[in-house]
């Protein structure tokens, strides 16, 4: 265990000294789910400096008897691994509206959900090759403390964004 912690510490220490080049703006889609629901998000990233940015997402998720629309925001620190390849992490929150239907297709419950959590991921910036595309794979663990699905949830997502 000590070896694993030492390696993680060394990697993160080196990462703090290598700067990523955060794009001023990126917009696109983020596809994924959290196990029981799937969906897509319209995603916008706004660079604050070469090291950090804000990400805002408007999402739609659902399955047979459940639908959810939400907005989420995260503050992200971005570090370079190698040219074009970065990793990022940061805190965030989400606010959503949900609707749950019963077997007779009548709305059984609807309301507001509220959660806090974070986001961690890895991305490749194709701007290094002359293409204004940013691809990412990440997870956004959230703890919903208000709403239909109270508790901890997370899922993996694929992001495709245009940068300028």
C-alpha positions as CSV (number, residue, x, y, z in Angstrom):
1,X,0.0,0.0,0.0
2,X,2.9,2.4,0.8
3,X,4.3,1.8,-2.7
4,X,1.0,2.7,-4.3
5,X,0.6,5.9,-2.3
6,X,4.2,6.8,-3.0
7,X,3.7,6.4,-6.8
8,X,0.4,8.3,-6.7
9,X,2.1,11.1,-4.8
10,X,5.0,11.3,-7.3
11,X,2.7,11.3,-10.3
12,X,0.6,14.1,-8.8
13,X,3.6,16.1,-7.8
14,X,5.0,16.0,-11.3
15,X,1.5,16.8,-12.7
16,X,1.3,19.9,-10.6
17,X,4.4,21.3,-12.3
18,X,3.3,20.5,-15.9
19,X,0.8,22.9,-17.2
20,X,-2.0,22.0,-19.5
21,X,-3.2,24.4,-22.0
22,X,-6.9,24.8,-21.1
23,X,-8.9,26.0,-24.2
24,X,-10.7,29.3,-23.7
25,X,-14.0,27.7,-24.8
26,X,-15.3,24.2,-25.7
27,X,-18.8,23.1,-26.5
28,X,-20.2,19.7,-27.3
29,X,-21.9,16.6,-26.0
30,X,-21.3,14.3,-23.0
31,X,-22.8,10.8,-23.3
32,X,-23.2,8.4,-20.4
33,X,-25.2,7.2,-17.6
34,X,-25.3,6.3,-14.0
35,X,-26.3,2.7,-14.1
36,X,-30.1,2.9,-14.0
37,X,-30.5,5.8,-16.5
38,X,-28.8,6.8,-19.7
39,X,-28.7,10.2,-21.4
40,X,-26.8,13.0,-23.0
41,X,-25.7,16.4,-21.9
42,X,-25.0,19.6,-23.7
43,X,-21.6,20.6,-22.3
44,X,-19.8,23.9,-22.2
45,X,-16.3,24.6,-20.8
46,X,-15.0,28.1,-20.0
47,X,-11.3,28.4,-19.4
48,X,-10.3,30.6,-16.5
49,X,-6.5,30.2,-17.0
50,X,-4.1,27.6,-18.4
51,X,-4.7,25.5,-15.3
52,X,-8.4,25.7,-14.5
53,X,-11.9,26.0,-16.0
54,X,-15.6,25.8,-15.3
55,X,-17.8,23.2,-16.9
56,X,-21.6,23.6,-17.2
57,X,-23.8,20.8,-18.5
58,X,-27.5,20.6,-19.3
59,X,-28.5,16.9,-19.2
60,X,-31.4,14.7,-20.1
61,X,-31.7,11.2,-18.7
62,X,-34.3,8.5,-18.5
63,X,-35.5,5.0,-18.7
64,X,-38.9,3.3,-18.9
65,X,-40.6,5.0,-16.0
66,X,-38.3,7.8,-15.0
67,X,-37.1,11.0,-16.7
68,X,-34.7,13.6,-15.4
69,X,-33.5,17.0,-16.7
70,X,-30.7,18.7,-14.8
71,X,-28.0,21.3,-14.9
72,X,-24.6,20.7,-13.3
73,X,-21.5,22.7,-12.8
74,X,-17.9,21.8,-11.9
75,X,-14.8,23.7,-11.2
76,X,-11.8,21.8,-12.7
77,X,-8.1,21.8,-12.3
78,X,-6.3,20.5,-15.4
79,X,-2.9,19.0,-15.6
80,X,-0.8,17.8,-18.6
81,X,0.4,14.2,-18.7
82,X,2.0,14.4,-22.1
83,X,1.5,16.6,-25.2
84,X,-2.2,16.9,-25.8
85,X,-3.1,14.3,-23.0
86,X,-4.5,15.9,-19.8
87,X,-6.3,14.8,-16.6
88,X,-8.6,16.9,-14.6
89,X,-10.5,16.9,-11.3
90,X,-12.8,19.2,-9.4
91,X,-15.8,19.8,-7.1
92,X,-19.3,20.3,-8.5
93,X,-23.0,20.4,-7.9
94,X,-26.2,19.5,-9.8
95,X,-29.8,20.7,-9.7
96,X,-32.5,18.6,-11.5
97,X,-36.2,18.0,-12.1
98,X,-37.5,14.5,-12.2
99,X,-40.7,12.7,-13.0
100,X,-41.6,9.1,-12.2
101,X,-44.5,7.2,-13.8
102,X,-46.4,4.2,-12.6
103,X,-47.7,1.2,-14.6
104,X,-50.8,3.1,-15.7
105,X,-48.6,5.8,-17.2
106,X,-49.9,8.4,-14.7
107,X,-47.3,10.6,-13.0
108,X,-46.7,9.2,-9.6
109,X,-44.1,11.6,-8.4
110,X,-42.2,14.6,-9.6
111,X,-39.9,17.1,-7.9
112,X,-36.5,18.7,-7.6
113,X,-33.2,16.9,-7.0
114,X,-30.1,18.5,-5.6
115,X,-26.6,16.9,-5.3
116,X,-23.0,17.7,-4.6
117,X,-19.9,15.8,-5.8
118,X,-17.1,16.1,-8.2
119,X,-15.6,15.1,-11.5
120,X,-12.4,13.4,-12.5
121,X,-11.3,12.4,-16.0
122,X,-8.8,12.2,-18.8
123,X,-8.9,14.1,-22.1
124,X,-7.0,14.4,-25.4
125,X,-6.8,17.8,-27.1
126,X,-6.5,17.4,-30.9
127,X,-5.6,21.1,-31.2
128,X,-2.0,19.8,-31.0
129,X,-2.7,18.2,-34.5
130,X,-4.6,21.2,-35.9
131,X,-8.1,19.9,-35.2
132,X,-10.3,21.8,-32.8
133,X,-11.6,18.7,-31.0
134,X,-11.4,17.7,-27.4
135,X,-12.3,14.1,-26.4
136,X,-12.7,13.0,-22.8
137,X,-13.7,10.1,-20.6
138,X,-14.7,11.0,-17.1
139,X,-16.9,10.2,-14.1
140,X,-18.9,12.5,-11.9
141,X,-19.7,10.9,-8.5
142,X,-22.6,12.8,-6.9
143,X,-24.4,12.5,-3.6
144,X,-28.1,13.5,-4.1
145,X,-29.5,14.6,-0.8
146,X,-32.8,15.9,-2.2
147,X,-35.0,14.1,-4.7
148,X,-36.3,10.7,-5.8
149,X,-33.0,8.9,-5.9
150,X,-31.3,10.1,-2.7
151,X,-27.9,8.7,-2.1
152,X,-24.6,8.2,-3.9
153,X,-24.4,7.6,-7.7
154,X,-21.9,7.7,-10.4
155,X,-21.2,6.6,-14.0
156,X,-18.7,7.0,-16.8
157,X,-19.2,9.4,-19.7
158,X,-17.6,10.2,-23.1
159,X,-17.3,13.8,-24.0
160,X,-16.9,15.2,-27.6
161,X,-16.4,19.0,-27.8
162,X,-15.5,21.6,-30.3
163,X,-12.9,24.1,-29.1
164,X,-12.2,27.8,-30.0
